[in-house]
Amino acid sequence: MKENIKMDLTGKIFILSAPSGAGKTTIAGMVVKDIPKIHMAISHTTRLPRGTEENGKDYYFVSRDEFSSMEKSEMFLETAQVHGHFYGTSKSEVAPYIVGGSDVILDIDVQGASTIRGRMEAVSIFILPPDMGELKARLVKRDTEDEVDIENRIKNARKEIEEISSFDYVVVNSDLKKAVCDVKKIIMAERMRTSRKADFLKRFYEDQI
């Protein structure tokens, strides 16, 4: 029997969506540090950096003209307008990793999630806050928006939560460590699906003949 059977698998897309302040970006960052062969796609945005955010690390911060030019050139997999700003996931942040066999996490809003699901296979995870009061408290605590912006985000959050049934999984972020653990379990379970091991299984059975 042959040895060193290689699993030539392409990567999978994992979508993390949530209302602003629910913690999806923090969760995604922690998951990427703990799981091998997974890349967190960096989105482009027209909004200004907040706090210690860095260009090329947290987002690619671009002007509206630059964003529009990229969109016209079909460089994005998905785009969305959220809270008055434009966001988009470029093809270059996804395709090379998927082809290379790595999974990719997309930290995107509900609009973007819908677009991605309509264009390609993806596993979608909705990060839910424990309640709206806690969500507002988190927005206030991070001190990056004024009161009007916070109220608008709470209003939008209610609309986003109405779309929760279109997602494959729901993780409640009442405890950050547990929420990270739950997302990691989802990713590892999806990696073990037999459909993802088709090449391996084919070679395995061929070796038995």
C-alpha positions as CSV (number, residue, x, y, z in Angstrom):
1,M,0.0,0.0,0.0
2,K,1.2,3.5,-0.9
3,E,2.3,5.9,1.9
4,N,2.2,9.6,2.4
5,I,-1.2,10.2,0.9
6,K,-1.7,13.9,0.3
7,M,-5.0,15.7,0.7
8,D,-5.1,18.2,-2.1
9,L,-8.1,20.2,-0.9
10,T,-9.1,23.7,-1.8
11,G,-9.9,26.1,0.9
12,K,-13.3,27.1,2.2
13,I,-14.9,30.5,2.9
14,F,-16.2,31.3,6.3
15,I,-18.4,34.4,6.7
16,L,-18.6,36.1,10.0
17,S,-21.4,38.7,10.2
18,A,-22.8,40.6,13.2
19,P,-24.3,44.0,14.2
20,S,-21.7,46.7,14.9
21,G,-20.2,46.1,18.3
22,A,-21.1,42.4,18.6
23,G,-17.4,41.5,18.5
24,K,-17.0,39.6,15.2
25,T,-13.7,41.3,14.3
26,T,-12.2,40.4,17.7
27,I,-13.4,36.9,17.4
28,A,-12.1,36.5,13.8
29,G,-8.7,37.8,14.8
30,M,-8.4,35.3,17.7
31,V,-9.6,32.4,15.6
32,V,-7.0,33.1,12.9
33,K,-4.2,33.0,15.6
34,D,-5.3,29.7,16.9
35,I,-6.1,27.7,13.7
36,P,-3.5,26.8,11.1
37,K,-4.1,27.4,7.3
38,I,-6.7,30.1,7.7
39,H,-6.5,33.7,6.4
40,M,-8.5,36.6,7.5
41,A,-9.4,38.7,4.5
42,I,-8.7,42.5,4.9
43,S,-11.5,44.6,3.6
44,H,-11.3,47.9,1.7
45,T,-13.2,50.8,3.2
46,T,-13.8,54.5,2.6
47,R,-14.2,55.4,6.2
48,L,-11.3,56.9,8.3
49,P,-9.2,54.7,10.7
50,R,-10.5,54.5,14.3
51,G,-8.1,54.6,17.3
52,T,-5.1,52.4,16.6
53,E,-6.3,50.9,13.3
54,E,-3.6,50.5,10.7
55,N,-3.8,50.6,6.9
56,G,-3.1,47.1,5.5
57,K,-3.6,45.4,8.9
58,D,-7.1,46.3,10.0
59,Y,-8.5,47.6,6.7
60,Y,-7.2,49.0,3.4
61,F,-8.3,52.6,3.8
62,V,-9.1,54.2,0.4
63,S,-10.8,57.3,-0.9
64,R,-14.3,57.0,-2.5
65,D,-12.7,57.6,-5.9
66,E,-10.3,54.8,-5.4
67,F,-13.0,52.5,-4.2
68,S,-15.2,53.4,-7.2
69,S,-12.4,52.7,-9.6
70,M,-11.8,49.3,-8.1
71,E,-15.5,48.5,-8.3
72,K,-15.6,49.5,-11.9
73,S,-12.6,47.3,-12.6
74,E,-14.5,44.3,-11.0
75,M,-11.8,43.9,-8.4
76,F,-14.3,43.1,-5.6
77,L,-16.1,39.9,-4.7
78,E,-18.7,42.0,-2.8
79,T,-19.3,45.6,-1.8
80,A,-21.8,47.2,0.6
81,Q,-22.6,50.6,2.0
82,V,-22.8,50.5,5.8
83,H,-23.3,53.5,8.1
84,G,-22.6,55.9,5.3
85,H,-19.3,54.3,4.2
86,F,-18.4,51.8,1.5
87,Y,-16.8,48.4,2.2
88,G,-15.6,45.7,-0.1
89,T,-13.7,42.4,-0.2
90,S,-11.2,42.2,-3.0
91,K,-10.7,39.1,-5.1
92,S,-7.0,39.2,-4.3
93,E,-7.8,38.7,-0.6
94,V,-9.6,35.5,-1.2
95,A,-8.7,33.6,-4.4
96,P,-5.0,32.9,-3.9
97,Y,-5.6,31.5,-0.4
98,I,-8.5,29.3,-1.5
99,V,-6.6,27.9,-4.5
100,G,-3.6,27.3,-2.2
101,G,-5.7,25.2,0.1
102,S,-6.2,27.6,3.0
103,D,-9.5,28.6,4.4
104,V,-10.5,32.3,4.5
105,I,-12.6,34.2,7.0
106,L,-14.6,37.1,5.7
107,D,-15.5,39.7,8.4
108,I,-18.3,41.3,6.5
109,D,-21.8,42.7,7.1
110,V,-25.2,41.1,6.3
111,Q,-25.3,42.7,2.8
112,G,-21.9,41.4,1.9
113,A,-22.7,37.9,3.3
114,S,-25.8,37.7,1.1
115,T,-23.8,38.6,-2.0
116,I,-21.1,36.1,-1.3
117,R,-23.6,33.3,-0.6
118,G,-25.3,34.1,-3.9
119,R,-22.0,33.8,-5.8
120,M,-20.1,30.9,-4.2
121,E,-20.2,28.2,-1.6
122,A,-19.5,29.5,1.9
123,V,-20.2,28.7,5.5
124,S,-22.0,31.7,7.2
125,I,-21.8,32.4,11.0
126,F,-23.8,35.1,12.7
127,I,-22.3,36.6,15.9
128,L,-25.2,37.6,18.1
129,P,-24.8,39.9,21.2
130,P,-26.5,38.6,24.4
131,D,-29.1,41.4,24.2
132,M,-29.5,44.9,22.8
133,G,-28.6,46.6,26.1
134,E,-25.3,44.9,26.1
135,L,-24.7,45.8,22.5
136,K,-25.3,49.5,23.2
137,A,-23.0,49.3,26.2
138,R,-20.2,47.9,24.1
139,L,-20.7,50.6,21.5
140,V,-20.5,53.3,24.1
141,K,-17.5,51.7,25.8
142,R,-15.4,51.7,22.6
143,D,-15.9,55.4,22.3
144,T,-15.6,55.7,18.5
145,E,-19.1,57.1,17.7
146,D,-21.2,59.9,19.0
147,E,-24.7,59.3,20.5
148,V,-26.5,59.7,17.1
149,D,-24.2,57.2,15.4
150,I,-24.7,54.7,18.2
151,E,-28.5,55.0,17.9
152,N,-28.3,54.5,14.2
153,R,-26.1,51.4,14.7
154,I,-28.6,50.0,17.2
155,K,-31.4,50.6,14.7
156,N,-29.5,48.9,11.9
157,A,-28.6,46.0,14.3
158,R,-32.3,45.2,14.7
159,K,-32.7,45.0,10.9
160,E,-29.5,42.8,10.6
161,I,-30.7,40.4,13.3
162,E,-33.9,39.9,11.3
163,E,-31.7,38.2,8.6
164,I,-30.3,35.6,11.1
165,S,-32.3,32.7,9.6
166,S,-30.3,32.9,6.4
167,F,-27.1,32.0,8.2
168,D,-25.8,28.5,8.8
169,Y,-24.8,29.0,12.4
170,V,-25.4,31.4,15.3
171,V,-22.9,32.1,18.0
172,V,-23.9,34.2,21.0
173,N,-21.0,36.4,22.2
174,S,-21.9,36.7,25.9
175,D,-18.4,35.4,26.8
176,L,-15.6,36.1,24.4
177,K,-13.5,33.0,25.1
178,K,-16.5,30.7,24.6
179,A,-17.6,32.5,21.5
180,V,-14.1,32.0,20.0
181,C,-14.2,28.4,21.0
182,D,-17.6,27.9,19.3
183,V,-16.4,29.5,16.0
184,K,-13.3,27.3,16.1
185,K,-15.5,24.2,16.6
186,I,-17.6,25.1,13.6
187,I,-14.5,25.6,11.4
188,M,-13.0,22.3,12.5
189,A,-16.3,20.4,12.0
190,E,-16.6,21.9,8.5
191,R,-13.1,20.8,7.7
192,M,-14.0,17.2,8.6
193,R,-16.9,17.0,6.2
194,T,-16.5,14.1,3.8
195,S,-17.3,16.4,0.8
196,R,-14.0,18.2,1.6
197,K,-12.0,15.0,1.6
198,A,-13.2,13.7,-1.8
199,D,-9.6,13.6,-3.3
200,F,-8.2,11.9,-0.2
201,L,-11.0,9.3,-0.1
202,K,-10.7,8.6,-3.8
203,R,-6.9,8.0,-3.4
204,F,-7.5,6.0,-0.2
205,Y,-9.9,3.6,-1.9
206,E,-7.7,3.3,-5.0
207,D,-4.8,2.2,-2.8
208,Q,-6.8,-0.7,-1.5
209,I,-7.3,-2.2,-5.0
